[in-house]
Amino acid sequence: MKKDVVCPHCGKPYSCFRNPAPTADVIIYEPGRGVVIIRRRHTPIGFALPGGFIDEGEQAEEAAVREMREETGLDVELTGLLGVYSRPKRDPRQHTLTVVFTGKARNPDAICAGDDAAQAAFYPLDALPQPLVFDHAEILEHFRQALAGQRQVAAVQPLACHHLPDMNAGTDKSVSSAVSAAPATSSGHEGEKC
């Protein structure tokens, strides 16, 4: 939405835009285990796909990998693009636009809640916890359709040549080395906070 305003300092008119906030979500699915779902620590409280806001200067793919590591401890490889979801009321906090990726966990046994996730675990697609917040029930239905061959998943470019800050060391490293820096310790109990 465009809004014309006047600069309080110089008096010149300018246009201000209110755009949707970009986010990225990831669906990690393993046959026999299910899909990774987190229980959110903050409002809106409920269950959701791992994901979050894309930082300034960050690619959607980088944000997806970073958010997975922060919320689940999983080192992921993105395998596809399920879709882009932008319905204005999909997030009760503000208008968001999310890019939903599919991925593969390189270390699925290391699942461990972190950051703003109170719990992280695999759930069977036919027994998902409730309530699912945002539009994640619809997104997961689209994923079920993709598994059944009724919906396409687009290819994504690998991130090997891009950079992602290493949250532990505070220095830039390649994505492949940064995401492998996931916490080495685990409580040993799937879904519990480390």
C-alpha positions as CSV (number, residue, x, y, z in Angstrom):
1,M,0.0,0.0,0.0
2,K,1.4,3.4,-1.0
3,K,1.1,6.3,1.4
4,D,2.2,9.8,0.4
5,V,3.8,11.7,3.3
6,V,5.8,14.8,3.9
7,C,9.3,14.7,5.4
8,P,9.2,16.4,8.8
9,H,12.8,17.7,8.3
10,C,12.8,19.1,4.8
11,G,9.1,19.4,3.9
12,K,9.4,17.5,0.6
13,P,6.8,14.9,-0.2
14,Y,7.7,11.3,-0.6
15,S,6.0,7.9,-0.9
16,C,6.1,5.3,1.8
17,F,5.2,1.7,1.0
18,R,3.8,-0.9,3.4
19,N,4.7,-4.3,2.0
20,P,4.2,-7.9,3.3
21,A,7.1,-9.1,5.4
22,P,9.0,-12.0,3.7
23,T,9.3,-15.3,5.5
24,A,10.6,-18.8,4.7
25,D,9.2,-22.2,5.9
26,V,10.6,-25.7,5.3
27,I,8.9,-29.1,5.1
28,I,11.2,-31.9,6.1
29,Y,9.5,-35.2,5.5
30,E,10.9,-38.7,6.2
31,P,8.8,-41.8,5.2
32,G,8.2,-43.8,8.4
33,R,8.8,-40.8,10.7
34,G,6.7,-38.0,9.2
35,V,7.1,-34.3,8.9
36,V,9.0,-31.9,11.3
37,I,6.6,-29.7,13.3
38,I,7.5,-27.3,16.0
39,R,5.4,-26.0,18.9
40,R,5.8,-22.3,19.0
41,R,7.0,-20.5,22.1
42,H,5.5,-17.1,21.1
43,T,2.1,-15.8,19.9
44,P,0.4,-17.2,18.0
45,I,0.8,-20.3,20.2
46,G,0.3,-23.6,18.5
47,F,2.1,-25.9,16.1
48,A,3.8,-24.9,12.9
49,L,6.3,-25.7,10.2
50,P,9.8,-24.5,11.1
51,G,10.5,-21.1,9.6
52,G,10.7,-17.4,10.1
53,F,11.5,-14.0,8.8
54,I,14.0,-13.4,6.1
55,D,16.7,-11.0,7.3
56,E,17.8,-8.0,5.2
57,G,20.5,-9.0,2.8
58,E,19.6,-12.7,3.1
59,Q,18.2,-15.0,0.4
60,A,15.0,-16.9,1.1
61,E,17.0,-20.2,0.8
62,E,19.5,-19.0,3.4
63,A,16.8,-18.0,5.8
64,A,15.1,-21.4,5.4
65,V,18.4,-23.2,6.2
66,R,19.1,-20.8,9.1
67,E,15.6,-21.1,10.6
68,M,15.7,-24.9,10.5
69,R,19.0,-24.9,12.3
70,E,17.9,-22.4,14.9
71,E,14.5,-24.0,15.6
72,T,15.2,-27.7,15.2
73,G,19.0,-28.3,15.3
74,L,18.7,-29.9,11.8
75,D,21.2,-29.5,9.0
76,V,19.1,-29.4,5.9
77,E,19.5,-29.5,2.2
78,L,16.7,-27.8,0.3
79,T,15.2,-30.1,-2.4
80,G,12.3,-28.1,-3.8
81,L,10.0,-25.2,-3.7
82,L,6.4,-26.1,-2.8
83,G,4.9,-22.7,-3.3
84,V,4.6,-19.0,-2.2
85,Y,1.7,-18.1,0.1
86,S,0.7,-14.5,0.6
87,R,-3.0,-14.3,1.7
88,P,-3.1,-11.0,3.7
89,K,-4.6,-12.6,6.9
90,R,-2.4,-15.7,6.9
91,D,-0.5,-14.4,9.9
92,P,-2.5,-12.6,12.6
93,R,0.5,-10.4,13.5
94,Q,1.0,-8.8,10.1
95,H,0.8,-9.4,6.4
96,T,3.5,-11.9,5.4
97,L,4.5,-13.6,2.3
98,T,6.1,-17.0,2.8
99,V,8.3,-19.1,0.5
100,V,7.8,-22.8,1.4
101,F,10.6,-25.1,0.6
102,T,10.9,-28.9,0.9
103,G,14.1,-30.3,2.2
104,K,16.1,-33.3,3.6
105,A,17.6,-33.5,7.0
106,R,21.2,-34.7,7.0
107,N,21.0,-35.4,10.7
108,P,17.4,-36.3,11.5
109,D,18.3,-37.9,14.8
110,A,19.6,-34.6,16.1
111,I,16.2,-32.9,16.2
112,C,16.1,-30.6,19.2
113,A,14.0,-27.5,19.9
114,G,15.7,-24.2,20.0
115,D,15.2,-20.4,19.5
116,D,11.5,-19.7,19.5
117,A,10.5,-23.3,19.2
118,A,9.4,-24.9,22.5
119,Q,9.3,-28.4,20.9
120,A,10.4,-30.0,17.7
121,A,9.5,-33.5,16.5
122,F,8.5,-35.6,13.6
123,Y,4.8,-36.3,13.3
124,P,3.0,-38.6,10.9
125,L,1.2,-36.7,8.2
126,D,-2.1,-38.3,9.2
127,A,-1.7,-37.5,12.9
128,L,-0.5,-33.8,13.0
129,P,-0.7,-32.0,16.3
130,Q,-3.4,-29.3,16.7
131,P,-3.8,-26.4,16.4
132,L,-1.7,-25.8,13.4
133,V,-1.3,-22.0,13.2
134,F,-1.1,-19.6,10.2
135,D,-2.1,-21.4,7.0
136,H,0.1,-24.4,7.7
137,A,-2.7,-27.0,7.5
138,E,-3.4,-25.8,3.9
139,I,0.4,-25.9,3.1
140,L,0.7,-29.4,4.4
141,E,-2.4,-30.5,2.4
142,H,-0.6,-29.1,-0.7
143,F,2.5,-31.1,0.3
144,R,0.3,-34.3,0.6
145,Q,-0.9,-33.6,-2.9
146,A,2.7,-33.3,-4.1
147,L,3.6,-36.6,-2.5
148,A,0.6,-38.2,-4.4
149,G,1.8,-36.7,-7.7
150,Q,-1.1,-34.3,-7.9
151,R,1.0,-31.1,-7.4
152,Q,4.4,-30.1,-8.7
153,V,7.4,-29.1,-6.6
154,A,9.8,-26.7,-8.3
155,A,13.6,-27.2,-8.2
156,V,15.8,-24.9,-6.2
157,Q,19.4,-23.9,-6.7
158,P,22.0,-25.4,-4.2
159,L,23.4,-22.9,-1.8
160,A,27.0,-24.2,-1.9
161,C,28.5,-20.9,-3.3
162,H,26.6,-18.5,-0.9
163,H,27.5,-17.4,2.6
164,L,25.6,-17.6,5.8
165,P,26.8,-16.1,9.1
166,D,27.9,-18.8,11.6
167,M,25.7,-18.0,14.6
168,N,28.1,-19.7,17.0
169,A,31.4,-18.1,15.9
170,G,30.1,-14.8,14.6
171,T,32.1,-15.1,11.4
172,D,31.0,-15.7,7.8
173,K,31.4,-19.3,6.6
174,S,30.0,-21.2,3.7
175,V,26.5,-22.5,4.2
176,S,27.7,-26.1,4.1
177,S,30.0,-25.5,7.0
178,A,27.7,-23.1,8.9
179,V,24.8,-25.5,8.9
180,S,27.0,-28.3,10.1
181,A,27.6,-26.3,13.2
182,A,24.3,-27.4,14.6
183,P,24.4,-28.2,18.3
184,A,26.4,-31.4,18.9
185,T,24.6,-32.3,22.2
186,S,21.1,-33.4,22.5
187,S,18.9,-34.4,25.4
188,G,18.4,-37.8,23.8
189,H,14.7,-37.3,23.8
190,E,13.1,-36.3,20.5
191,G,11.2,-33.1,20.7
192,E,12.6,-31.9,24.1
193,K,14.5,-28.7,24.6
194,C,18.3,-29.3,24.6
